[in-house]
Amino acid sequence: MITRDTPVEEIVKTPGIISYFIQNGVSPITCSGTYSRTLGRLLEIKKVRDPDAFIEGLNAFLKEREKL
């Protein structure tokens, strides 16, 4: 389960996960590579209005992918 404390570098190792970020207007990639902090910090910097909803959706996305 992904939380605010999960490192972004760890999350993006999951195949297809970057598409969830992009579809929701958050890029986990910087010009120097993967964002190197926690998901919570990334969402704060990107000014995501409802970080909890983003994380909940991310976990649901991963759960659906596991079914495939």
N, CA, C and O atoms as a DFTB+ gen file, in Angstrom:
272 C
 N C O
     1  1       0.841      -1.181       0.000
     2  2       0.000       0.000       0.000
     3  2       0.885       1.243       0.000
     4  3       1.850       1.343       0.758
     5  1       0.538       2.168      -0.852
     6  2       1.283       3.420      -0.971
     7  2       0.704       4.437       0.004
     8  3      -0.512       4.562       0.149
     9  1       1.602       5.161       0.668
    10  2       1.205       6.201       1.617
    11  2       1.943       7.490       1.271
    12  3       2.737       7.533       0.332
    13  1       1.672       8.526       2.037
    14  2       2.387       9.800       1.855
    15  2       3.890       9.636       2.052
    16  3       4.682      10.384       1.477
    17  1       4.282       8.655       2.865
    18  2       5.696       8.455       3.185
    19  2       6.446       7.566       2.200
    20  3       7.654       7.375       2.340
    21  1       5.751       7.024       1.211
    22  2       6.398       6.156       0.232
    23  2       7.275       7.000      -0.695
    24  3       6.810       8.004      -1.237
    25  1       8.539       6.605      -0.884
    26  2       9.407       7.347      -1.805
    27  2       8.900       7.244      -3.251
    28  3       8.532       6.164      -3.712
    29  1       8.887       8.362      -3.947
    30  2       8.440       8.387      -5.333
    31  2       9.300       7.441      -6.176
    32  3       8.785       6.765      -7.067
    33  1      10.593       7.391      -5.903
    34  2      11.494       6.512      -6.656
    35  2      11.030       5.060      -6.598
    36  3      11.179       4.316      -7.568
    37  1      10.472       4.661      -5.468
    38  2       9.979       3.306      -5.281
    39  2       8.682       3.086      -6.064
    40  3       8.480       2.027      -6.658
    41  1       7.812       4.088      -6.060
    42  2       6.511       3.973      -6.719
    43  2       6.659       3.819      -8.231
    44  3       6.000       2.976      -8.839
    45  1       7.523       4.633      -8.836
    46  2       7.613       4.635     -10.302
    47  2       8.250       3.371     -10.881
    48  3       8.293       3.210     -12.101
    49  1       8.736       2.489     -10.042
    50  2       9.269       1.207     -10.532
    51  2       8.144       0.283     -11.000
    52  3       8.392      -0.691     -11.712
    53  1       6.918       0.588     -10.601
    54  2       5.765      -0.229     -10.962
    55  2       5.365       0.061     -12.408
    56  3       5.077       1.210     -12.743
    57  1       5.343      -0.951     -13.263
    58  2       4.959      -0.736     -14.665
    59  2       3.582      -0.086     -14.798
    60  3       2.618      -0.514     -14.163
    61  1       3.505       0.937     -15.617
    62  2       2.247       1.602     -15.909
    63  2       1.823       2.670     -14.921
    64  3       0.851       3.383     -15.169
    65  1       2.518       2.798     -13.823
    66  2       2.088       3.715     -12.768
    67  2       2.243       5.183     -13.158
    68  3       1.475       6.030     -12.702
    69  1       3.208       5.482     -13.977
    70  2       3.422       6.878     -14.376
    71  2       2.194       7.409     -15.102
    72  3       1.901       8.602     -15.015
    73  1       1.471       6.551     -15.815
    74  2       0.267       7.004     -16.511
    75  2      -0.773       7.536     -15.529
    76  3      -1.480       8.493     -15.844
    77  1      -0.880       6.934     -14.345
    78  2      -1.818       7.446     -13.337
    79  2      -1.423       8.859     -12.925
    80  3      -2.271       9.746     -12.834
    81  1      -0.147       9.062     -12.682
    82  2       0.328      10.394     -12.290
    83  2       0.002      11.414     -13.378
    84  3      -0.548      12.477     -13.089
    85  1       0.337      11.097     -14.620
    86  2       0.142      12.032     -15.728
    87  2      -1.339      12.321     -15.942
    88  3      -1.721      13.473     -16.145
    89  1      -2.175      11.286     -15.899
    90  2      -3.617      11.480     -16.073
    91  2      -4.204      12.379     -14.995
    92  3      -5.246      13.003     -15.197
    93  1      -3.538      12.444     -13.859
    94  2      -4.019      13.263     -12.753
    95  2      -3.220      14.552     -12.581
    96  3      -3.299      15.206     -11.542
    97  1      -2.455      14.908     -13.601
    98  2      -1.777      16.191     -13.633
    99  2      -0.557      16.338     -12.744
   100  3      -0.175      17.452     -12.385
   101  1       0.063      15.205     -12.381
   102  2       1.245      15.247     -11.516
   103  2       2.361      14.447     -12.175
   104  3       2.221      13.243     -12.390
   105  1       3.455      15.105     -12.493
   106  2       4.592      14.388     -13.062
   107  2       5.567      13.994     -11.951
   108  3       6.030      14.854     -11.202
   109  1       5.884      12.685     -11.840
   110  2       6.836      12.246     -10.837
   111  2       8.276      12.318     -11.322
   112  3       9.191      11.850     -10.643
   113  1       8.475      12.903     -12.494
   114  2       9.789      12.953     -13.133
   115  2      10.276      14.402     -13.172
   116  3       9.507      15.320     -13.455
   117  1      11.562      14.591     -12.886
   118  2      12.181      15.913     -13.019
   119  2      13.203      15.821     -14.153
   120  3      13.415      14.743     -14.708
   121  1      13.823      16.918     -14.491
   122  2      14.817      16.891     -15.561
   123  2      16.040      16.050     -15.181
   124  3      16.806      15.637     -16.051
   125  1      16.218      15.802     -13.892
   126  2      17.359      14.988     -13.471
   127  2      16.962      13.539     -13.162
   128  3      17.783      12.758     -12.680
   129  1      15.704      13.186     -13.440
   130  2      15.260      11.812     -13.202
   131  2      14.011      11.774     -12.342
   132  3      13.227      12.722     -12.321
   133  1      13.838      10.681     -11.642
   134  2      12.678      10.510     -10.776
   135  2      12.751      11.460      -9.587
   136  3      13.826      11.715      -9.045
   137  1      11.607      11.971      -9.196
   138  2      11.535      12.839      -8.029
   139  2      12.058      12.059      -6.831
   140  3      11.645      10.919      -6.613
   141  1      12.947      12.642      -6.060
   142  2      13.675      11.877      -5.041
   143  2      13.181      12.070      -3.608
   144  3      13.962      11.930      -2.666
   145  1      11.936      12.380      -3.433
   146  2      11.386      12.548      -2.079
   147  2      10.150      11.680      -1.918
   148  3       9.895      10.786      -2.724
   149  1       9.390      11.953      -0.873
   150  2       8.194      11.148      -0.625
   151  2       7.035      11.619      -1.492
   152  3       7.034      12.735      -2.011
   153  1       6.055      10.745      -1.633
   154  2       4.864      11.090      -2.400
   155  2       4.154      12.285      -1.764
   156  3       3.683      13.175      -2.471
   157  1       4.076      12.307      -0.456
   158  2       3.429      13.424       0.224
   159  2       4.075      14.752      -0.113
   160  3       3.383      15.741      -0.355
   161  1       5.394      14.779      -0.131
   162  2       6.123      16.013      -0.461
   163  2       5.897      16.410      -1.921
   164  3       5.727      17.591      -2.225
   165  1       5.894      15.428      -2.820
   166  2       5.643      15.709      -4.238
   167  2       4.259      16.333      -4.406
   168  3       4.112      17.328      -5.115
   169  1       3.257      15.764      -3.769
   170  2       1.893      16.277      -3.899
   171  2       1.767      17.679      -3.299
   172  3       0.993      18.505      -3.783
   173  1       2.529      17.933      -2.252
   174  2       2.546      19.265      -1.649
   175  2       3.162      20.276      -2.615
   176  3       2.609      21.357      -2.821
   177  1       4.293      19.930      -3.198
   178  2       4.975      20.818      -4.148
   179  2       4.115      21.073      -5.378
   180  3       4.073      22.192      -5.890
   181  1       3.428      20.034      -5.855
   182  2       2.589      20.163      -7.052
   183  2       1.223      20.779      -6.736
   184  3       0.386      20.946      -7.624
   185  1       1.010      21.114      -5.458
   186  2      -0.221      21.771      -5.013
   187  2      -1.484      20.964      -5.347
   188  3      -2.487      21.513      -5.802
   189  1      -1.408      19.662      -5.111
   190  2      -2.563      18.796      -5.317
   191  2      -3.589      19.140      -4.230
   192  3      -3.273      19.123      -3.041
   193  1      -4.803      19.449      -4.647
   194  2      -5.838      19.902      -3.704
   195  2      -6.197      18.857      -2.658
   196  3      -6.370      19.180      -1.483
   197  1      -6.308      17.606      -3.087
   198  2      -6.722      16.543      -2.164
   199  2      -5.730      15.375      -2.252
   200  3      -5.985      14.391      -2.946
   201  1      -4.607      15.492      -1.549
   202  2      -3.589      14.437      -1.609
   203  2      -4.118      13.066      -1.191
   204  3      -3.711      12.045      -1.746
   205  1      -5.023      13.046      -0.214
   206  2      -5.564      11.758       0.233
   207  2      -6.350      11.073      -0.879
   208  3      -6.255       9.859      -1.053
   209  1      -7.123      11.850      -1.629
   210  2      -7.877      11.289      -2.754
   211  2      -6.925      10.797      -3.845
   212  3      -7.168       9.755      -4.453
   213  1      -5.855      11.533      -4.094
   214  2      -4.871      11.118      -5.093
   215  2      -4.264       9.774      -4.690
   216  3      -4.155       8.869      -5.518
   217  1      -3.873       9.641      -3.433
   218  2      -3.233       8.416      -2.947
   219  2      -4.233       7.262      -2.944
   220  3      -3.884       6.132      -3.286
   221  1      -5.456       7.543      -2.565
   222  2      -6.500       6.514      -2.582
   223  2      -6.711       6.004      -4.013
   224  3      -6.813       4.799      -4.244
   225  1      -6.773       6.932      -4.961
   226  2      -6.930       6.564      -6.367
   227  2      -5.736       5.787      -6.882
   228  3      -5.887       4.850      -7.666
   229  1      -4.562       6.171      -6.445
   230  2      -3.336       5.478      -6.852
   231  2      -3.351       4.031      -6.366
   232  3      -3.010       3.116      -7.116
   233  1      -3.744       3.827      -5.125
   234  2      -3.825       2.473      -4.583
   235  2      -4.901       1.652      -5.298
   236  3      -4.710       0.460      -5.541
   237  1      -6.030       2.281      -5.636
   238  2      -7.089       1.593      -6.381
   239  2      -6.591       1.217      -7.774
   240  3      -6.882       0.126      -8.263
   241  1      -5.849       2.107      -8.410
   242  2      -5.270       1.848      -9.728
   243  2      -4.354       0.622      -9.665
   244  3      -4.411      -0.251     -10.531
   245  1      -3.520       0.567      -8.642
   246  2      -2.610      -0.569      -8.487
   247  2      -3.370      -1.868      -8.241
   248  3      -2.995      -2.919      -8.760
   249  1      -4.427      -1.793      -7.456
   250  2      -5.217      -2.986      -7.156
   251  2      -5.862      -3.527      -8.437
   252  3      -5.896      -4.737      -8.658
   253  1      -6.367      -2.628      -9.270
   254  2      -6.965      -3.039     -10.545
   255  2      -5.924      -3.684     -11.467
   256  3      -6.211      -4.670     -12.146
   257  1      -4.738      -3.127     -11.482
   258  2      -3.665      -3.676     -12.340
   259  2      -3.265      -5.066     -11.886
   260  3      -2.885      -5.900     -12.708
   261  1      -3.344      -5.330     -10.585
   262  2      -3.012      -6.655     -10.071
   263  2      -3.968      -7.719     -10.580
   264  3      -3.599      -8.885     -10.715
   265  1      -5.194      -7.313     -10.859
   266  2      -6.220      -8.245     -11.334
   267  2      -5.963      -8.691     -12.763
   268  3      -6.436      -9.749     -13.179
   269  1      -5.217      -7.895     -13.518
   270  2      -4.974      -8.206     -14.936
   271  2      -4.018      -9.346     -15.118
   272  3      -3.716      -9.723     -16.250
